[in-house]
Amino acid sequence: MSLARFLARTSLIGLALLAALPSAPMASLLVNHAQAAELKLASVDYQRALENVAEGESARKKLEAMFQTKKSAIEQMKTKLDAMQADYQKQSVLLSDAAKRDKEDAINLAGMQFQQAYQQSEGEMQQAYQGAMEQLIAKMKTITVAIATERAYTLVIEVNEGGVVYTAPSIDITDELIKRYNAQNPVK
C-alpha cells in the first residue's frame, strides 16, 4: 500500500496534507499517525464575542455617542443646504442672472462642503470603530491562545475568516472566551 493511500484511508488529515502539499516529496509527508490522531480542533467566533463582551458594549456606546455628535453637525449642514435650495427655488424667478449665479455658486459651495464633511465624518467613524474592535480582538486572541494551550488544541479556527461554512457546537470555545474576557477586562 502506498503512503498516500495509507494516509487517505486512516486519516482525513492525510487527505488535507496531500491536497495542501501536492508538490512536496513523499518523505516530507511522513506524518506520525499517532500525532495525527491526536489532532484536536476548536472554533471561535470573534464577531459574536465582540457583540457579547461587556467591554465591546461599552466601546460601542462610546462610539455611538461620538457618532451622534458628528451626525448632528452633518444634519445641521444638510438642513442649511436644503433651506438654501428652497430659498433659491422661491426667489429664482425674481433674481437677476448675476444674483442667480451667485446663489447657485453659494449652494454648490455649501453642497461640496456638506459632501466633504459627510465623507470625512464617515471615514473618522469607520476608523474609530475599526481601531476599537482591533484592540478588543487583540485581547481576545491572547485569551484564545491561553484556552487552546490549556486544553491542548492543535488548531483553533475563527469562523468568520477563511470561508468556514460549519463548525460543530461541541468545539466552539466562544462562550468560554466571552466569560474569560469579561473576567479579565471588567468595564468601569
C-alpha positions in Angstrom: 0.0 0.0 0.0 1.4 3.4 -0.9 1.9 6.2 1.7 -0.8 8.3 0.0 -3.4 5.5 0.2 -2.5 4.7 3.8 -2.9 8.4 4.9 -6.1 8.7 2.9 -7.6 5.6 4.5 -6.5 6.2 8.0 -6.9 9.9 8.4 -8.7 12.9 6.9 -5.5 14.7 7.8 -3.7 12.7 5.2 -6.1 14.0 2.5 -5.7 17.5 3.7 -1.9 17.2 3.7 -1.9 15.7 0.2 -4.2 18.4 -1.1 -2.2 21.2 0.5 1.2 19.9 -0.5 0.9 18.3 -3.9 4.5 19.1 -4.9 6.1 18.1 -1.6 8.3 15.0 -1.7 6.7 11.9 -0.3 9.3 11.8 2.5 8.1 15.1 3.8 4.6 13.6 4.1 5.6 11.0 6.6 3.3 12.1 9.4 3.3 10.2 12.7 -0.1 8.7 12.6 -0.4 8.8 16.4 0.1 12.6 16.3 -2.5 13.0 13.5 -5.0 11.0 15.6 -4.4 13.5 18.4 -5.4 16.5 16.3 -7.8 18.5 18.5 -9.8 21.3 16.9 -11.7 24.2 18.2 -13.6 27.1 16.7 -14.2 30.7 17.9 -16.5 33.4 16.6 -14.9 36.8 17.3 -17.8 38.7 15.9 -20.2 37.0 18.4 -17.7 37.6 21.1 -17.4 41.3 20.2 -21.2 41.6 20.5 -21.3 39.9 23.8 -18.3 41.1 25.9 -19.0 43.9 28.3 -16.1 46.0 27.0 -17.4 45.6 23.5 -20.8 47.0 24.5 -19.0 49.9 26.4 -16.9 50.7 23.3 -20.0 50.7 21.1 -21.8 53.1 23.4 -18.8 55.5 23.4 -18.5 55.3 19.6 -22.3 55.9 19.2 -22.1 59.0 21.4 -19.2 60.3 19.3 -21.0 59.5 16.1 -24.2 61.2 17.4 -22.3 64.4 17.8 -20.9 64.2 14.3 -24.3 63.2 12.9 -25.9 66.2 14.5 -23.4 68.5 12.9 -23.9 66.9 9.5 -27.7 67.1 9.8 -27.4 70.8 10.6 -25.3 71.3 7.4 -27.9 69.4 5.4 -30.8 71.4 6.8 -28.9 74.6 5.9 -28.2 73.4 2.4 -31.9 72.3 1.9 -33.0 75.8 3.2 -30.7 77.5 0.7 -32.0 75.4 -2.2 -35.7 76.1 -1.1 -35.0 79.8 -0.9 -33.4 79.7 -4.3 -36.3 77.9 -5.8 -38.7 80.5 -4.4 -36.6 83.5 -5.4 -35.2 82.3 -8.8 -38.0 83.9 -10.8 -37.3 87.3 -9.2 -33.5 87.2 -9.3 -31.3 88.7 -11.9 -28.9 86.3 -13.8 -26.0 87.6 -11.8 -27.9 87.0 -8.5 -28.9 83.6 -9.7 -25.3 82.7 -10.4 -24.2 84.0 -7.0 -26.9 81.9 -5.2 -26.1 78.8 -7.3 -22.4 79.2 -6.5 -23.2 79.5 -2.8 -25.4 76.4 -3.0 -22.8 74.5 -4.9 -20.1 75.5 -2.4 -22.3 74.6 0.6 -23.1 71.2 -1.2 -19.4 70.5 -1.6 -18.7 71.4 2.0 -21.5 69.2 3.1 -20.2 66.3 1.0 -16.7 66.7 2.3 -17.8 66.9 5.9 -20.0 63.9 5.5 -17.2 61.8 3.9 -14.7 62.9 6.5 -17.1 62.1 9.3 -17.8 58.6 7.8 -14.1 57.9 7.5 -13.4 59.0 11.0 -16.2 56.9 12.4 -15.1 53.8 10.5 -11.5 54.3 11.6 -12.5 54.8 15.2 -14.7 51.7 15.1 -12.1 49.6 13.5 -9.4 50.7 15.9 -11.6 49.9 18.9 -12.5 46.5 17.6 -8.9 45.6 16.7 -7.9 46.3 20.3 -10.7 44.1 21.6 -9.8 41.3 19.1 -6.1 41.5 20.1 -7.1 40.8 23.7 -9.4 38.0 22.5 -6.6 36.4 20.6 -4.4 36.3 23.7 -7.2 34.6 25.7 -7.9 32.2 22.8 -4.3 31.1 22.8 -4.5 30.6 26.6 -7.6 28.4 26.2 -6.0 26.5 23.3 -2.8 25.9 25.3 -4.7 24.8 28.4 -6.9 22.4 26.5 -4.2 21.2 24.1 -5.9 22.3 20.9 -3.9 21.7 17.9 -5.8 24.2 15.8 -8.4 27.0 16.5 -10.4 28.3 13.6 -12.0 31.7 13.6 -15.4 31.0 11.9 -15.8 34.4 10.2 -12.4 34.2 8.4 -11.4 32.0 5.6 -14.8 30.7 4.4 -15.6 28.4 7.3 -19.1 27.0 6.5 -19.8 25.0 9.6 -18.3 24.0 12.9 -19.8 21.7 15.4 -21.1 23.5 18.5 -19.2 21.0 20.6 -15.8 22.5 19.5 -16.9 26.2 19.8 -15.0 28.0 22.5 -16.6 31.4 22.0 -18.7 31.2 25.2 -15.6 30.4 27.3 -13.7 33.3 25.5 -16.5 35.7 26.4 -16.6 34.6 30.0 -12.8 34.9 30.5 -12.7 38.2 28.6 -15.3 39.7 30.8 -13.5 38.4 33.9 -10.1 39.8 32.8 -11.5 43.1 31.4 -14.2 44.4 33.7 -15.9 47.6 32.4 -15.5 50.5 34.7 
